Amino acid sequence: FEETVFAEVAFGPKNMGLPEQEVKERVAEALSLVGLDPGQTCPLSPYRLSGGLQRRAAIAGILAMRPEVLILDEPSSGLDPAGRRLLFSALHKVRRAWATTIILITHNMEEVGLLAERVAVMDRGRLAMLGPVRDIFRRTGELRALGLDIPIPAAVMERLAAAGLPVRTDVLSNAEAEAEIARLLQR
């Protein structure tokens, strides 16, 4: 780590040869994206931050470089629920605003459901499944055989369908499940 959070997040943009003003702007933007107040956080030593805040600051350092491709391995590990929400909100914004390709490596199917458009499922170093996220999550038996689960909202809908209710089982979020249940209740 550098001496301050500012220096840590600015490291990449400075090494890219960006002008000082642009470096400052990118640092502030990246810290804000991950839910850290630049005014309060920049002067602190990274060692004074909690583990979750250190992780968010490290991700801000990557975001400040505005990469075309962002590869994240278990990015929410060690984050509390609020930090997790902020991180995934930031990743959605980054993907939309900068057209960044995000490769997410995770065992957390909730995160896959919230962020992914396409999924590659690996099993012992081999590609087991590849396709759009909804298509992959419809293959519940195969996923479970690989030791993976589907997002909780999809599992709830799967149980409702198994009980004979006409519901979609390819929902990925709580909001989609709520909308599907509301549709069912209006029938």
Order of alpha helices (4+ residues) and beta strands (2+ residues): alpha-alpha-alpha-alpha-beta-alpha-beta-alpha-beta-beta-alpha-alpha-alpha-alpha
